Amino acid sequence: MKVLHIDSSIMADASVSRQLSQAIVSRLSEKHAQVEVEYLDLATQPIPHLDAEILMGQNAEQSALGERIIQQYLDADVVVIGAAMYNFGITSTLKAWIDRISVAGRTFKYTENGPVGLAGDKKAYIASSRGGVYGENSPVDFQESFLKTVFNFTGVTDVEIIRAEGVNMGPELKDKAIAAALAQVQAI
């Protein structure tokens, strides 16, 4: 099993989403004999943001990087993303990764009936952390809903969210949220 593990939090060791994503990868490794993990830390090795030169394929180095990122995504059987909520959304570095995997003809195609994803047949886990409490389907959630939309758009419909909310609302609520999320991980 090939696992693509991506972290995007800028909080290093203090990151809850990193703690959860690592717990998910560890759980997958416990359950499956052959697990090959490819790790991307978008906070320490950010992907350059999409610009016209990159989009038009006018930079050979960036084109090669884009191809490698797409291939990592396509080759993965499981994608684990550590995604903290920042200002109701995701980090700009995670958005840069999404811009590189969202490529017509590779991860989706347009048809007369609309877009069709080409990267399906994989599982995705979103290790979500939020400073406040928003719940599922919050009107101000541009984090989890956006990531689910991206996965679905590329054909990945088996998406599971492991969420810790209220992590900035005091140590008691933080500990409770992390414990609940880690219990969810154990159910994987």
Protein Blocks (a to p, Z undefined) as FASTA:
>chain_A
ZZddddfbfklmmlmklmmmmmmmmmmmmmpmbacdddddfklmccddddfklmnopafk
lmmmmmmmmmmmmmpmbdcdddddeehiacfklmmmmmmmmcghkloccdfkbpcdfkgh
iacddddddfbdnbghiaklcklmmmmmmmmmnopabdcddddehklnojklmmmmmmmm
mmmmmmZZ
